[in-house]
């Protein structure tokens, strides 16, 4: 298992954090996700044999502001 920390912007409440956690957990190969909206970051545990964090980081950045 690998760990990644993602910086987030605009997360303003626990409900937003919960929605982000659910979305990240739905990615095949992601084992766990915890969002801290106060720190504006997500901690993700994933199987690098099943997913590549570069893909979901690139996707998130490409959708910024939408």
ABEGO torsion letter per residue (X at the ends): XBBBBBBBBGBABAAAAAAAAAAAAABBGBABBBBBAAAGBBBBBBBAAABBAAAAAAAAAAABGX
